[in-house]
């Protein structure tokens, strides 16, 4: 202030980082640095996601529980998010030359995910990252439930169901795209890989309103 600079209107801070509920200690082998994490060959975006899932707008400590870290990455990122693309894109490539359906009649779930954009944006702006990611993963659960109900693997066995298979997989890919938009602030590199996979330009938040 005395130097003439404008003082900040907001400062985002959080508490300490603990490991398995204890303060980090070199002697106990629980002192983890960014460098030591990377030396294990682990993806830095996994840790970004884990920390974000625990962050809120308060000064609470963040605990890195290694078993929980593994379970959350496998459950949320692999089992819920990536799994959507793997369950749908293969059929698009194999049966429809990698082209999505020209039009979609069953768009209720797409509309639901698109409508969630303002709420998720507000949570990000409020530094409620954990709440934002919980909302996103709840949407991912709804998408996976949609895929389970439509059973594209069964539709693929019936030549007469080709049009339905095309629509179900096209809807699923669009839903995956929307989830990618919402996760991009936390997982920019994963989002970039998804954009390459989908052969689309870099996604912006405004793209949540398009299909």
N, C-alpha and C positions, 0 to 999 in steps of 0.2 A: 504493500500500500504506500509506504513512504517513497518507494522508487517510482511511483506514478503509474503503476500497472493496475488494471481493474482487478479487484479481488474476485475469486470464483464464486459463482452463485450456488454451485453444488460440488461436493467432493465425495466420490464413491470410494468406500473403504470397507474392508471386512476384517474378521479376526485372524487368529493364528491358524496355521495348517498343522494338524496333528496326523500321525500315522497309526492306524489301528487303535485310536483312542488315547495315544500317549504323545508327549512332546518328542520331536525328532531328536535322535541321539546317535552319534557315530559309534559309540561303544556297543549299543544294542543292535546296530545295523539297521536303524530305521531313519537314517538321515538320507533323504532323497533329493537330488538336485535335478534340474532339467537335463543337464548333461548326462547324468547317470541313467536317467530314464531313457534317453535316446540311444545310449550305448547298448541297451538291451534289445534294440531293434524294434521298439514299440512305436506305434503310430501316435504322434503328438495330438492328433485330433481326438483320439479316444480320451485322453486326459482332459482336454478342453471340454468335452461333453460331460465328463464325470464331475468336474469342478462346477460347471455351469448348472448342472442338475441340483447342486447343493447350495448355490449362491442365492441370497435374497438381499433385500435392501437394508438389513440390519448388520450389526457387528459380530454376529455369531462366528465361532470358530468353524473351520471346515475340516472334516476328518477324511483322510484317505484310507479307507479300509480295502485292502488288496483283494480279498475274496469278493467283496461287494462290487469293487471296480470291475473285476472279470465278469461277474454275473450280469451287471448292468449293461456293459458293452455288448455281451453276447445276446442278452434279452432284447434291449431296445434297438441298438443300431443294426445288429445282424438279424435277429429273429423277427423284429417288427418292421423296420424301415427297409433295409436292403432286400429282405425276403419278398417284398411286394414286387419289386422289379424282376427278380429272378423267377417269380411265379407267372408273370404275364408276358414279359418281353420275348421269351423264347418262342412262344406260340405266334407272336406277331412276326418274328423273323422266319419261322418255319412254314407257316401257312399263308401269310399275307405279304411276303416280300418286304418286310420291315415297314409297312405302311399302315397307319392307323385308319380306323373307320372314317369315312367321309362325314358322317353325322352320327350323333348319339341321342337316343331317345330316353335312356335311363340315366338322367343327370342329377338326381336328387342328392346323392352323396357328394358329387362334385360341388354342387351349390352349397352344401353344408360346410365343406372344407373351405371354400372360397369366402364364405361369410365369416369365418373365424379369424380372418386376417387382421381386422382392427383390434380385436381383443388381444391377440398374441402380440401385436405391435405395441399396444399400451403396456403390456407386462414387460416387454423388453425395455421400453423407455423408462419404466419405473424401477429398473434393475432387479425385477423379480424373475430372474432367469430360471430358477427351479420351477416356479409356477408355469412359466411359458412352456418349458419342456414337458411338463406333465400334461398340459393341454394338447401339445403336439402328439405325444405318445398315445393319448386317449383317442385322438383322431386316427392314428396309425392302427390302433386296435379295431376301430370301426371299419377301416379299409380291409384289414385282414379277415374280419368277419364277413365282409362282402365277398371276398375271393372264396372263402370257405363255403359260403352259401351257393355261389354260382358254379363252383367246381369246373374251372376251365379245362382241367385235365380229363374230365369225363366228357365234356362237350367236344373235345378234340377227337374223340373216338367215333363221333357220329357225323358223317359228312353232311347230313341234313341240318345240323346245328351250326354250320360254318358262320352264318351271319351273326348268330348270338355269341359265338366264341369271339368273333372279331370285335363286337361291341364291348363285351365283358373285359377283354384284354386292353382295349383302347381306353375304357373308363379307368382301369387299374393303373395304366401308365400315366394318365392325367392326374390321378390321385397321388401317385408317387412324385410327380413333378411339383404338385402343390406342397407336399411335405418337405421336398427339397428346398423350396423357397423359404419355408418357415425355419428350417434347420440351418440355412446358409449363414446367418450371423454367428453361429457357434461352430459350424463345420464348413468353412469356406473351401477347403481342399476337397473334401468329400463331395460338396456341391459341384465343384468344377469337374470332378470325375463323372458325376451323374449327368452333367450337361454334355460332356463328350459322348457318353454312352447313349444319350437320347438324340445326339446330333442337333442340338439347339444352341442359340446364342446364350451368353451369360444371363442368368435369371435375375430379375429385380423384384422388389416387393410388389410393384404395380402389376406384375405378371399374374398375381393371384386372382385378378379379376378377369383373366382371359382363359380360354380353354383350347 
